[in-house]
Amino acid sequence: MKKIALFVILSALLIVTAASAVYVQISAPAQVQVGELLVVTGTTVPPGLSKPSVNPGFSTDIVFYWAEYAKKEIARRTIVVQQDGTFSATFDTRGQKAGRYTVELIDPGRETFGSSSTMMLFVTLIDRSDLITIAAPLRQTFDGTLDISGTIAGIGDAGVQVQVVHESSTVFGPRYIQTDANGAFSQQVSVSSGGTYDVIFSDSTGYIGTATFTVTGPATPVSTAVPEVSASASASRNAPAYFAVDTRSGTVRIATSPGIDWVIEYIDEDGNRHNVNSKGMLDPEEADFVAHGGTVYVKVYPLSYSDSGTVRLTAENAAAVRVSDTAQAVFGDLPTTTRATPVPATLALLALLACLILFAARRR
């Protein structure tokens, strides 16, 4: 019986130790062109198993560091584990210099993640923008066309892909245009107004760089009436309303309906969270921010726990406002716990004890 008891204790310790370590694995490309998005994905499903090692809704930060000479934080994102155990985070590399970087998942309890986990990866940013020489004037007078010409070093006659973007809308491409043996190219693009045009160059290996042209002449038409879009949802303090706002480039204004002292929380395109509550019951709550044509997530709830009702969220300079089923996870408001909860070993331990007791009773 002493041997059986010792075996039971050792087995229980092994099971509990194995279950207490949360498994996590992050993945990212080893190289990314400067200007492209760095996408980091991850899983909490251990190899050979089908269930995540943490409950859905668990969240922590993942950090993008410059690591060439001294470690410097560039950006930080919050990841939220989904039902299938996966998560992801995206970092914009525009404006960063070439060199060595790391992406690191923060262990919230310092001992939450097990030793078999991968929580840090090295990423090299490659900058090829110096391969582009622009021959056409970067400032042109409006005549209905944008002249684009220059040379891509080392590309030869392989061709280059060009995309022209004006106020977050593509006016040309993405389309390959011809290059000669020296990598020279020339293209005229029809334009309907003055303004700033970003010309994005890529080849078969990916992004090369961006040249910005300014066209002077007829001002870009400005509408005096800013279109509004809206959506409505019920909201209380314990059950907020969640929206997704598909923005246009420029200043976006969001506003609630009046009648209740509403609180607005929103997460901008850079992942920063904002809280706005400067009005009372009689006036709509409002928030202004600069957008770039991406999606901004909004949460609305009453300031008082005793209030509830239907809130109408209106947006100016936005393509659409939608009631969102996914914004709740973006805010980290899933109803399940967000603490790391390893898969319990209680059932396995009880089954093992029952088998051993039955075995000992039969031998008597």
C-alpha positions as CSV (number, residue, x, y, z in Angstrom):
1,M,0.0,0.0,0.0
2,K,2.9,2.4,0.7
3,K,4.2,1.8,-2.8
4,I,0.8,2.4,-4.3
5,A,0.4,5.6,-2.2
6,L,3.8,6.9,-3.3
7,F,3.0,6.1,-6.9
8,V,-0.3,8.0,-6.7
9,I,1.4,11.1,-5.2
10,L,4.2,11.1,-7.9
11,S,1.6,10.7,-10.6
12,A,-0.5,13.5,-9.3
13,L,2.5,15.8,-9.1
14,L,3.4,15.0,-12.7
15,I,-0.1,15.7,-13.9
16,V,-0.5,19.0,-12.0
17,T,3.0,20.1,-13.1
18,A,2.2,19.4,-16.8
19,A,-1.2,21.1,-16.5
20,S,0.0,24.2,-14.8
21,A,2.3,25.3,-17.7
22,V,0.4,27.2,-20.4
23,Y,1.7,26.5,-23.9
24,V,2.0,29.4,-26.4
25,Q,3.6,29.6,-29.8
26,I,4.1,32.8,-31.9
27,S,5.0,32.9,-35.6
28,A,6.2,35.8,-37.7
29,P,8.1,36.1,-41.0
30,A,11.9,36.3,-40.7
31,Q,12.1,39.2,-43.1
32,V,9.7,42.0,-43.9
33,Q,10.1,44.9,-46.3
34,V,9.9,48.3,-44.7
35,G,6.4,49.7,-45.4
36,E,4.7,46.4,-45.3
37,L,2.6,45.1,-42.4
38,L,4.3,42.7,-39.9
39,V,1.7,40.1,-39.0
40,V,2.3,38.0,-35.9
41,T,0.1,34.9,-35.3
42,G,0.0,32.5,-32.4
43,T,-1.6,29.5,-30.9
44,T,-2.2,28.1,-27.4
45,V,-2.9,24.5,-28.6
46,P,0.0,22.2,-27.6
47,P,1.4,19.9,-30.4
48,G,-0.6,16.7,-30.7
49,L,-3.6,18.1,-28.8
50,S,-6.8,19.6,-30.0
51,K,-7.7,21.9,-27.0
52,P,-6.2,25.2,-26.1
53,S,-4.2,25.4,-22.9
54,V,-6.1,28.6,-21.8
55,N,-9.7,29.7,-21.9
56,P,-10.9,31.9,-24.8
57,G,-10.7,35.5,-23.9
58,F,-7.2,35.3,-22.2
59,S,-5.3,38.5,-23.2
60,T,-1.8,39.9,-22.8
61,D,0.4,42.2,-24.8
62,I,2.8,41.6,-27.7
63,V,5.6,44.1,-28.2
64,F,7.5,45.1,-31.3
65,Y,11.1,46.1,-30.4
66,W,14.1,47.6,-32.2
67,A,17.0,45.3,-31.3
68,E,19.9,46.4,-33.5
69,Y,22.1,48.0,-30.8
70,A,19.9,48.7,-27.8
71,K,16.4,47.4,-27.2
72,K,13.7,50.0,-27.8
73,E,9.9,49.6,-27.8
74,I,8.4,50.5,-31.2
75,A,4.7,49.5,-30.7
76,R,2.5,47.4,-28.5
77,R,-0.7,45.4,-29.2
78,T,-3.1,43.5,-27.0
79,I,-3.9,39.9,-28.2
80,V,-7.1,38.1,-27.3
81,V,-7.2,34.3,-27.5
82,Q,-10.1,33.1,-29.6
83,Q,-12.3,30.0,-29.3
84,D,-9.9,27.8,-31.3
85,G,-6.9,29.0,-29.2
86,T,-5.4,31.3,-31.9
87,F,-4.6,35.0,-31.8
88,S,-2.9,37.6,-34.0
89,A,-1.4,41.1,-34.0
90,T,-0.4,43.5,-36.8
91,F,2.4,46.1,-36.7
92,D,2.9,48.9,-39.3
93,T,6.6,49.1,-40.4
94,R,6.2,52.4,-42.3
95,G,8.8,54.9,-41.2
96,Q,11.0,52.3,-39.5
97,K,14.6,51.8,-40.6
98,A,16.2,48.6,-41.8
99,G,17.7,46.4,-39.2
100,R,17.0,43.7,-36.6
101,Y,13.8,43.7,-34.5
102,T,12.1,41.4,-32.1
103,V,8.4,40.6,-31.4
104,E,7.8,39.4,-27.8
105,L,4.8,38.1,-26.1
106,I,4.5,39.3,-22.5
107,D,4.1,36.7,-19.8
108,P,1.5,38.3,-17.5
109,G,2.5,36.2,-14.5
110,R,6.2,35.7,-15.5
111,E,5.7,32.0,-14.9
112,T,2.4,31.5,-16.8
113,F,3.9,30.2,-20.0
114,G,5.8,26.8,-20.0
115,S,9.4,26.2,-21.1
116,S,8.2,24.6,-24.4
117,S,6.6,27.9,-25.5
118,T,8.0,30.3,-28.1
119,M,7.4,33.9,-26.9
120,M,10.1,35.8,-28.8
121,L,11.1,35.9,-32.5
122,F,13.7,38.0,-34.4
123,V,12.5,39.9,-37.5
124,T,14.7,41.7,-40.0
125,L,13.3,44.8,-41.8
126,I,14.7,45.3,-45.3
127,D,14.6,48.8,-46.9
128,R,14.8,48.8,-50.7
129,S,13.4,52.3,-51.2
130,D,16.9,53.6,-52.1
131,L,16.6,51.5,-55.3
132,I,14.1,53.9,-56.7
133,T,15.2,57.0,-58.6
134,I,12.3,59.3,-59.7
135,A,12.9,61.3,-62.9
136,A,9.5,63.0,-63.2
137,P,8.8,66.1,-61.1
138,L,7.4,65.3,-57.7
139,R,5.3,68.5,-58.0
140,Q,3.2,68.8,-61.2
141,T,0.6,71.2,-62.5
142,F,-2.8,69.6,-63.0
143,D,-3.6,68.8,-66.7
144,G,-5.6,65.6,-66.2
145,T,-2.6,63.2,-66.1
146,L,0.1,62.3,-63.5
147,D,3.5,61.6,-65.1
148,I,5.5,58.8,-63.4
149,S,9.0,58.0,-64.6
150,G,12.2,56.8,-63.2
151,T,14.5,53.8,-62.6
152,I,14.5,50.8,-60.3
153,A,18.1,49.7,-59.8
154,G,18.9,46.0,-60.4
155,I,15.5,45.1,-61.7
156,G,16.4,45.1,-65.4
157,D,13.5,44.4,-67.9
158,A,11.5,42.3,-65.4
159,G,8.8,45.0,-65.0
160,V,7.6,46.8,-61.8
161,Q,4.2,46.8,-60.2
162,V,2.7,50.3,-59.7
163,Q,-0.3,51.3,-57.6
164,V,-1.4,55.0,-57.3
165,V,-3.4,56.0,-54.3
166,H,-5.2,59.3,-53.8
167,E,-7.1,60.0,-50.5
168,S,-7.1,56.3,-49.6
169,S,-8.6,55.3,-52.9
170,T,-6.7,53.5,-55.7
171,V,-6.8,55.4,-59.0
172,F,-4.4,53.1,-60.9
173,G,-3.3,49.5,-60.5
174,P,-1.9,47.5,-58.8
175,R,-0.5,46.8,-62.3
176,Y,2.8,45.8,-63.8
177,I,4.4,48.3,-66.2
178,Q,7.3,47.7,-68.5
179,T,10.9,48.4,-67.6
180,D,13.8,48.4,-70.0
181,A,17.2,46.7,-69.6
182,N,18.3,49.5,-67.2
183,G,15.2,49.3,-65.1
184,A,13.7,52.5,-66.5
185,F,10.0,53.0,-66.5
186,S,7.4,55.6,-67.7
187,Q,3.7,55.8,-67.1
188,Q,0.9,58.4,-67.4
189,V,-2.0,58.0,-65.0
190,S,-5.3,59.8,-65.5
191,V,-6.3,62.0,-62.5
192,S,-9.4,64.1,-61.9
193,S,-8.2,66.6,-59.4
194,G,-5.2,68.1,-57.7
195,G,-3.9,66.8,-54.4
196,T,-1.4,64.3,-53.1
197,Y,-0.8,61.0,-54.9
198,D,1.2,58.1,-53.4
199,V,2.8,55.8,-56.0
200,I,3.6,52.4,-54.5
201,F,6.3,50.2,-56.2
202,S,6.6,46.4,-55.9
203,D,8.1,43.5,-57.7
204,S,8.0,39.7,-57.5
205,T,9.8,39.7,-54.1
206,G,7.4,42.3,-52.5
207,Y,7.3,46.0,-51.6
208,I,10.1,48.3,-52.8
209,G,9.0,51.8,-51.8
210,T,6.6,54.7,-52.2
211,A,7.1,58.0,-54.0
212,T,4.7,60.9,-53.2
213,F,3.6,63.4,-55.9
214,T,1.8,66.6,-55.4
215,V,-0.5,67.8,-58.2
216,T,-1.4,71.5,-58.1
217,G,-4.4,73.1,-59.9
218,P,-8.1,72.6,-59.4
219,A,-8.7,72.0,-55.7
220,T,-10.0,68.7,-54.7
221,P,-13.8,69.0,-54.7
222,V,-15.1,69.5,-51.1
223,S,-18.7,68.8,-50.3
224,T,-20.3,71.3,-47.9
225,A,-22.6,68.6,-46.7
226,V,-20.7,65.8,-44.8
227,P,-22.6,62.5,-45.2
228,E,-23.7,60.8,-42.1
229,V,-24.1,57.1,-41.5
230,S,-25.5,55.4,-38.3
231,A,-26.5,52.3,-36.5
232,S,-28.5,51.5,-33.4
233,A,-28.3,48.9,-30.6
234,S,-29.5,48.5,-27.1
235,A,-27.1,49.3,-24.3
236,S,-26.8,49.1,-20.5
237,R,-23.8,49.4,-18.1
238,N,-23.5,45.5,-17.9
239,A,-24.3,45.0,-21.6
240,P,-22.7,47.7,-23.7
241,A,-23.4,48.3,-27.4
242,Y,-20.5,47.5,-29.8
243,F,-20.0,49.1,-33.2
244,A,-17.5,49.0,-36.1
245,V,-16.9,52.3,-37.9
246,D,-15.5,52.0,-41.5
247,T,-13.8,55.4,-41.7
248,R,-12.7,57.6,-44.6
249,S,-9.4,59.4,-44.6
250,G,-9.5,62.6,-42.6
251,T,-11.3,63.8,-39.4
252,V,-14.1,61.5,-38.3
253,R,-16.7,62.5,-35.8
254,I,-18.9,60.0,-33.9
255,A,-21.8,61.0,-31.8
256,T,-24.5,59.2,-29.7
257,S,-28.2,60.0,-29.5
258,P,-29.2,62.3,-26.6
259,G,-31.5,61.4,-23.6
260,I,-29.0,59.3,-21.6
261,D,-25.6,60.2,-20.2
262,W,-23.6,57.9,-22.5
263,V,-19.9,57.0,-22.3
264,I,-18.0,56.4,-25.6
265,E,-14.9,54.2,-25.7
266,Y,-13.1,53.6,-29.0
267,I,-10.0,51.9,-30.3
268,D,-8.3,53.8,-33.1
269,E,-6.5,52.4,-36.1
270,D,-3.2,52.4,-34.1
271,G,-4.7,50.2,-31.4
272,N,-4.9,53.1,-28.9
273,R,-7.9,53.1,-26.5
274,H,-9.9,56.3,-25.7
275,N,-12.6,57.1,-23.2
276,V,-15.0,60.1,-23.7
277,N,-17.7,61.4,-21.3
278,S,-17.9,65.2,-21.4
279,K,-21.7,65.7,-21.9
280,G,-24.8,65.0,-19.9
281,M,-28.2,63.6,-20.6
282,L,-29.5,66.4,-22.8
283,D,-26.6,66.5,-25.4
284,P,-25.1,63.8,-27.5
285,E,-21.7,62.5,-26.5
286,E,-19.2,63.2,-29.3
287,A,-15.6,62.2,-30.2
288,D,-13.4,63.5,-33.1
289,F,-10.3,61.7,-34.4
290,V,-8.1,61.5,-37.5
291,A,-8.5,58.3,-39.5
292,H,-6.8,56.7,-42.6
293,G,-9.7,54.7,-44.0
294,G,-9.5,51.8,-41.6
295,T,-11.9,50.4,-39.0
296,V,-12.4,52.0,-35.6
297,Y,-14.2,50.0,-32.9
298,V,-16.6,51.7,-30.5
299,K,-18.2,50.7,-27.2
300,V,-21.1,52.7,-25.8
301,Y,-22.8,52.3,-22.4
302,P,-24.6,54.6,-19.9
303,L,-22.6,56.2,-17.1
304,S,-25.3,55.2,-14.6
305,Y,-25.9,51.5,-13.7
306,S,-29.6,52.3,-13.5
307,D,-29.9,53.5,-17.1
308,S,-30.4,51.5,-20.2
309,G,-31.9,52.1,-23.6
310,T,-31.2,52.2,-27.4
311,V,-28.3,54.2,-28.5
312,R,-27.9,55.5,-32.1
313,L,-24.3,56.0,-33.1
314,T,-23.8,58.5,-35.9
315,A,-20.5,59.0,-37.8
316,E,-19.4,61.8,-40.2
317,N,-16.8,61.1,-42.9
318,A,-17.3,57.4,-42.6
319,A,-18.4,54.8,-45.1
320,A,-20.5,52.7,-42.7
321,V,-21.4,52.1,-39.1
322,R,-22.2,48.6,-38.1
323,V,-23.3,46.8,-35.0
324,S,-20.3,44.5,-34.4
325,D,-20.2,41.0,-33.0
326,T,-16.4,41.0,-33.0
327,A,-15.7,44.3,-31.3
328,Q,-16.4,42.8,-27.9
329,A,-13.3,40.7,-28.2
330,V,-11.2,43.7,-29.4
331,F,-12.1,45.4,-26.2
332,G,-11.2,42.3,-24.2
333,D,-14.8,42.1,-22.8
334,L,-15.5,38.4,-23.4
335,P,-17.7,37.0,-20.7
336,T,-15.2,34.3,-19.9
337,T,-12.3,34.9,-17.5
338,T,-9.2,36.6,-19.0
339,R,-6.8,35.0,-16.6
340,A,-4.6,32.1,-17.8
341,T,-6.5,29.0,-16.8
342,P,-4.6,25.8,-17.5
343,V,-6.6,22.7,-18.5
344,P,-7.6,21.1,-15.1
345,A,-6.1,17.9,-14.0
346,T,-8.7,17.1,-11.4
347,L,-10.7,14.5,-13.4
348,A,-7.6,12.7,-14.5
349,L,-6.3,12.5,-11.0
350,L,-9.6,11.2,-9.6
351,A,-9.7,8.5,-12.3
352,L,-6.2,7.4,-11.5
353,L,-6.9,7.2,-7.7
354,A,-10.1,5.1,-8.4
355,C,-8.2,2.6,-10.5
356,L,-5.4,2.2,-7.9
357,I,-7.9,1.7,-5.0
358,L,-9.8,-0.9,-7.1
359,F,-6.6,-2.7,-8.0
360,A,-5.4,-2.8,-4.3
361,A,-8.8,-4.1,-3.1
362,R,-8.8,-7.0,-5.6
363,R,-5.3,-8.2,-4.4
364,R,-6.4,-8.5,-0.8
